[in-house]
Amino acid sequence: MGFSVWQLLIILLIVVLLFGTKKLKNMGGDLGGALKNFKDAVKDEDKSDTQPEAVEKQDADFTDAKSESKEESPVDRS
């Protein structure tokens, strides 16, 4: 079930009559910009996947924080 050239031209003519050439041009530009942004985002994601950033993790030391808070406290609650 293919479309002939005449059928495609009639569909194109109806679309142009409904939307107008200016609106179709704007929609085409918007669609092209969206595709470009999508491709750039995919490329950036691929680069970040292949080159993982080196992140140095440090364990939290909660024992020092508790002992310091007791020493600095002006009120003795014992």
N, C-alpha and C positions, 0 to 999 in steps of 0.2 A: 504494500500500500504506500507507494511513493507519491510525492507531490510533483506535478508538472511545473514547468517554468511559468506558465500562465497563471496557475493557481497561486504560486508564491508572489507574483507581481500584483495580483488582485489583493492579497492579504497585506502586502506592503503599502499599497495605495490606501486601503482602509485605515491602517494604523497611522499613516501620515495625515489623513483627513481628520482622524479623531484627536490626535495629540498635537499636531502641528510640528513643523521642522525645528522651531526654536526649542520647544520642550524636549523633543527627541535628542537634540544636540546636547542639551544640559544633562539629560539622563545618561547619555553615552559617556559624557565627561565624568560624571559622578561614578558610574560603574567602572570606568578605567582607573580612576583614582583609588577606588576601593580595592580593586584587584592589585594595584601596585603596592598599596599599604599592606595587603595580606601577604604578598610575596616577600616584602621586606621583613615582615614579622617572622615568617617561616625561616628565612635565611638567618636572622638574628638568633632564633631559637636553636637552629642547627649549630651555630657557632658556639653558643653557650653549652650545648650538650657535648661537643667534642673537646672543649677546653674548660674543664671544671675549675672554678676558682678555688684557690687554696685558702681555706678558712681554718684558723687555729682556734681550737676549742679549749677552754679553760674550765676546770671543775670549780664549782662554787665551794667556798670554805665557810661553813656556817658556824664552826666552833669559835673562830676568832671574833666574829661579829657578836656573839653572845657574851664572851668574856670582856670585850671592850665596852659593851653597853652596861655591864655591871660595874665596871671601874669608874665610868664617867657619871653614873647616876648619883645625884647629890642626896637622895633620900635612901636610907637603908631600910629595906622592907623585910628584914629577917625577924 
